[in-house]
Amino acid sequence: MLTELTFLSAFFAGLLGATHCIGMCGSIVGALSLSLPANVHQSHFRLGLYLLAYNFGRISSYTVAGILVGFLGAQFMPWLSLNNPQPLIMWISGLFMIVLGLYLGEWWQALALLERVGAHLWRRIEPVGRYFLPVKCPLQALGFGLVWGWLPCGLVYSILVFSLTSCSAWQGGLLMLAFGLGTLPASLALGVTTPWLIRFIHQSVVRKIVGAIVIGFGLFILLGN
């Protein structure tokens, strides 16, 4: 039921959400990278392998969440009794893209409420991640990444709404996969980047520009519906 535009919007939401990712996950990635053995830091290949393992686990968890939420949406769709649910799906997608833009631009923090709700689930999942620390091999990095993917995040939750409206387990999973791939460049950069880039992305004007772009995507979806 989703269109290529929706998948593209999810990818760009992840890509442009770097301003949020650095604030939310920067300390986690930094701590993990610094805790790696010295011989790993001396090899770009080894460091890249660990970073890819972290992120493969994280994106895998996003995809699983998308599958579960998409399946849940499929159970409720028959209750709506709509001959053509596509316009409703696109309207919901566009509106949540606008809400996401307001969140990234720090104009309206409504999605922070979802983060607080997700924090209750995170308190149960977070202790599992401790079994993989300190990370000494890529397999442990993968395991930690799988847990890390369930960290409460308004950015993630907004895209999960898209998965819900897809009313399809596989489309919901693919949509979260597209989002996860969009977040990959920023997350990989966090493991090796220099402080000046982090300071640049933290600037308020950068956040507002990114928020405005995401709002533009949402308006484009609504106007094109």
C-alpha positions in Angstrom: 0.0 0.0 0.0 3.0 2.3 0.3 4.5 4.2 -2.6 8.1 4.8 -3.6 7.7 8.3 -2.2 7.0 7.0 1.3 10.1 4.8 1.3 12.1 7.7 0.0 10.7 9.9 2.7 11.7 7.3 5.3 15.2 7.1 3.9 15.7 10.9 3.9 14.1 11.2 7.4 16.9 8.9 8.6 19.6 10.8 6.6 18.5 14.2 7.7 17.9 13.1 11.2 21.6 13.1 11.8 21.1 16.3 14.0 19.0 14.2 16.3 21.1 11.0 16.0 24.3 12.7 17.2 22.5 14.1 20.2 20.7 10.8 21.0 23.4 8.2 20.2 26.6 10.2 20.0 27.7 9.4 23.5 26.9 5.7 23.0 28.9 5.4 19.9 31.7 7.5 21.3 31.9 5.3 24.5 31.8 2.1 22.4 34.5 3.3 20.1 36.8 4.5 22.8 36.5 1.2 24.7 37.7 -0.9 21.8 41.2 -2.4 22.0 44.1 -0.2 20.8 44.8 -2.6 17.9 41.3 -2.0 16.5 41.8 1.8 16.5 45.1 1.3 14.6 43.3 -0.4 11.7 40.6 1.4 9.7 39.4 -2.0 8.4 39.0 -3.4 11.9 37.3 -0.3 13.3 35.0 -0.2 10.3 34.1 -3.9 10.9 33.0 -3.1 14.5 31.0 0.0 13.5 29.3 -2.0 10.7 28.4 -4.8 13.2 26.9 -2.3 15.7 24.8 -0.7 13.0 23.8 -4.0 11.3 22.4 -5.1 14.7 20.7 -1.7 15.2 19.1 -1.6 11.7 18.0 -5.3 12.1 16.1 -4.3 15.2 14.4 -1.5 13.4 13.4 -3.9 10.6 12.0 -6.4 13.1 10.0 -3.6 14.8 8.7 -2.5 11.4 7.6 -6.0 10.7 5.7 -6.3 14.0 4.0 -2.9 13.7 3.1 -3.5 10.1 1.6 -6.9 11.0 -0.4 -5.1 13.8 -1.7 -2.6 11.3 -2.8 -5.3 8.9 -5.0 -6.7 11.7 -6.8 -3.4 12.1 -7.2 -2.4 8.5 -10.3 -4.5 7.8 -12.1 -2.6 10.6 -11.9 0.6 8.6 -13.9 -0.8 5.7 -12.3 1.6 3.2 -12.4 0.9 -0.5 -9.2 2.8 -1.1 -7.2 3.3 2.1 -4.2 4.8 0.2 -5.3 8.5 0.6 -5.7 8.1 4.4 -2.3 6.3 4.6 -0.6 9.2 2.7 -2.3 11.8 4.8 -1.1 10.1 8.0 2.4 9.8 6.5 2.6 13.4 5.5 1.3 14.7 8.9 3.8 12.6 10.8 6.6 13.8 8.6 5.6 17.4 9.5 5.5 16.5 13.2 9.0 14.9 12.8 10.2 18.1 11.1 8.9 20.2 14.0 10.6 17.8 16.4 14.0 17.9 14.6 13.8 21.7 14.3 13.1 21.9 18.1 9.8 23.9 17.5 7.5 21.3 19.0 8.6 18.3 21.0 5.4 16.2 20.9 7.4 13.1 19.9 9.3 13.3 23.2 6.1 12.0 24.8 6.5 8.8 22.8 10.1 8.5 24.0 8.9 8.6 27.6 6.4 5.8 26.9 9.2 3.8 25.2 11.4 4.3 28.2 9.4 1.8 30.1 10.1 -0.9 27.6 13.8 0.2 27.4 14.3 -0.3 31.1 13.5 -4.0 30.6 15.7 -4.4 27.5 18.7 -2.3 28.4 20.2 -4.8 31.0 20.5 -7.3 28.2 23.0 -5.0 26.5 25.4 -5.2 29.4 26.1 -8.8 28.7 27.9 -7.7 25.5 30.1 -5.2 27.3 33.0 -4.6 27.1 32.9 -5.3 23.3 35.9 -7.4 22.4 34.8 -8.9 19.1 32.5 -8.1 16.1 29.9 -10.6 17.3 29.6 -8.8 20.6 29.2 -5.6 18.7 26.4 -7.1 16.7 24.6 -8.3 19.8 24.9 -4.8 21.4 23.6 -3.3 18.2 20.5 -5.5 18.3 19.8 -4.2 21.8 20.7 -0.6 20.9 18.1 -0.6 18.2 15.3 -0.5 20.8 16.6 2.7 22.5 13.6 5.1 22.9 13.8 7.6 20.0 11.1 9.9 18.7 12.7 9.8 15.3 12.3 6.0 15.1 8.8 6.1 16.5 7.6 8.6 13.9 8.7 6.2 11.1 7.1 3.3 12.9 3.8 5.1 12.4 4.5 4.7 8.6 5.0 1.0 9.2 1.7 0.8 11.0 -0.2 2.5 8.2 1.5 0.2 5.6 -0.8 -2.5 7.0 1.7 -5.1 5.8 4.4 -6.9 7.8 6.9 -7.0 4.9 6.3 -3.4 3.8 6.6 -2.2 7.4 9.9 -4.0 7.7 11.2 -2.6 4.4 10.2 0.9 5.4 12.1 0.7 8.6 15.0 -0.8 6.7 15.0 2.2 4.4 15.0 4.5 7.4 17.8 2.6 9.0 20.0 2.8 5.9 19.3 6.5 5.9 20.7 6.8 9.5 23.8 4.7 8.6 26.1 7.5 7.3 25.7 9.6 10.4 26.1 6.7 12.7 29.2 5.5 11.0 30.6 9.0 11.1 30.0 9.2 14.8 32.6 6.4 15.3 35.4 8.2 13.5 34.4 11.8 13.1 36.2 14.9 14.4 34.7 17.1 17.1 34.2 20.0 14.8 31.6 18.1 12.7 29.7 17.2 15.9 29.7 20.9 17.0 28.5 21.9 13.6 25.5 19.6 13.6 24.6 20.6 17.1 24.1 24.2 16.0 20.5 25.4 16.4 20.4 26.8 12.8 21.5 23.5 11.4 18.7 21.7 13.3 16.1 24.2 12.1 17.2 23.9 8.4 16.9 20.1 8.7 13.5 20.4 10.4 12.3 22.7 7.6 13.4 20.3 4.9 11.6 17.4 6.6 8.5 19.5 6.9 8.8 20.3 3.2 8.7 16.5 2.5 5.6 16.2 4.6 3.8 19.0 2.7 4.9 17.5 -0.6 3.3 14.2 0.4 0.1 16.0 1.5 -0.2 18.2 -1.5 0.6 15.3 -3.9 -2.2 13.1 -2.3 
